[in-house]
Amino acid sequence: MVKTGYYGEFGGAFLPEILIPTFTQLKEEFARIKADPTFWEEYVHTMSTYSCRPTPLTFAENLTHHFGGASIYIKREDLNHTGAHKANNVIAQGLLVKRMGKGRVIAETGAGQHGVATATMAAKYGFDCTIYMGEVDVKRQRPNVFWMEQLGAEVISVKDGSKTLKDAMNAAFRDWAQNMDDTHYVLGTASGPHPFPEMVSYFQSIIGQEAREQILKYAGKLPARIYACVGGGSNALGLFGAFMDDPVELVGVEAGGKGLPSKLHAARLASDQATIGVAQGYKTYFLQDDDGQMRETHSVAAGLDYVGVSPILSHLSDTGRVRFAAATDKEVVDALRLSMKKEGLIPALESAHAFVQAFKEAPDMNGEECIIINQSGRGDKDIFTVADAIGDPQWEQFIREKAEDYNA
Ligand SMILES: Cc1ncc(COP(=O)(O)O)c(C=O)c1O
């Protein structure tokens, strides 16, 4: 018998008793909207009038010529309002919150994209909003913190543990347990306890539905392979969903950080260093030590810097349906530079992980084949990190002069 909320042996909802009524309400409401076609209609209408759906599928002609193999297409989730696929999930959860009659939303964020998207949604629908963010991420994503605050959200810097995404998620769960009557936790990815993995993948499935239709229209055939970066798993599952039953190879790319041997990475499924465990309310592969303590992870891309991964992806990895690879920080910056120079595209550092793997494989594919890379977000937010990595002297001088202006 298949247990609800499980994908193979992964998933479940390991919750403190106090949260059970809230999760029951959420599961019931999710079941109701899934069965109600007017919800999906309202969602698509909102996304097409408030965000930029359908997002384009761009033929990357110059990159295709550069590599000389498969035709490269790029799904442009960066063109969503607030600059990433995160908008899909938060707007859908916002519509759900309205139906549940709650007035406050909370969220965790790593790169800050999900925080900005949630603060935007809260402003639009008139909800109070609190965002939890690890102290390390607050520092490296200051522009996003600025926007969250301007949009009216309270941003709480989490100083526990490694001060990154998992710690922000723990803090958000603590808040929820204390305020569940009026508060909804807008979880930002396809991880966490049931029903979040299923619910977030369902909302993000709009990416793959559009991409499948677009590639059939533009290329006249299905892609041979499709690539997406993997943090918690939402943009990957959103793209993969519509191709699951097709003869299409699905490739998830994780953060290789400073390289797998260094152990400073977030490659849960692309390395053999993660083991199965239960944490943050669900069962999946975690990067943990022999005592079950979560290891520190590292990535140049804050949004991929997470110890766990969607239970759905853990299952799809074990069954072999999705292949996983890792891209190092250095490879990511190189791929980003190439995309800027050849196509005028600025993918987020997170998205650039998918570009790395696609660029490695495209030259060996034949010219009749095509591939899709998901550009999950835009890179403008990464200007500080990228400028540092590239070592641009003029940027350094600009920052120094700005600091002098402030001190004057
Ligand atoms: C632009 C972008 N892409 C990808 C991710 C990773 O999240 P997920 O794996 O849920 O798509 C993030 C997370 O913050 C992000 O901001």
The ligand as a MOL file (V3000), in Angstrom:
LIG
                    3D

  0  0  0     0  0            999 V3000
M  V30 BEGIN CTAB
M  V30 COUNTS 16 16 0 0 0
M  V30 BEGIN ATOM
M  V30 1 C 16.8180 31.6750 -8.5940 0
M  V30 2 C 16.7440 30.4520 -7.7700 0
M  V30 3 N 16.8580 29.2470 -8.3620 0
M  V30 4 C 16.8060 28.1020 -7.6690 0
M  V30 5 C 16.6510 28.1140 -6.2910 0
M  V30 6 C 16.6280 26.7890 -5.5710 0
M  V30 7 O 15.3820 26.4410 -5.1030 0
M  V30 8 P 14.5510 25.2250 -5.6960 0
M  V30 9 O 15.4410 24.0360 -5.7200 0
M  V30 10 O 13.4220 25.0760 -4.7600 0
M  V30 11 O 14.1130 25.5990 -7.0680 0
M  V30 12 C 16.5210 29.3300 -5.6110 0
M  V30 13 C 16.3280 29.3660 -4.1690 0
M  V30 14 O 16.3260 30.3680 -3.5170 0
M  V30 15 C 16.5630 30.5340 -6.3770 0
M  V30 16 O 16.4380 31.7300 -5.8100 0
M  V30 END ATOM
M  V30 BEGIN BOND
M  V30 1 1 1 2
M  V30 2 1 2 3
M  V30 3 2 2 15
M  V30 4 2 3 4
M  V30 5 1 4 5
M  V30 6 1 5 6
M  V30 7 2 5 12
M  V30 8 1 6 7
M  V30 9 1 7 8
M  V30 10 2 8 9
M  V30 11 1 8 10
M  V30 12 1 8 11
M  V30 13 1 12 13
M  V30 14 1 12 15
M  V30 15 2 13 14
M  V30 16 1 15 16
M  V30 END BOND
M  V30 END CTAB
M  END
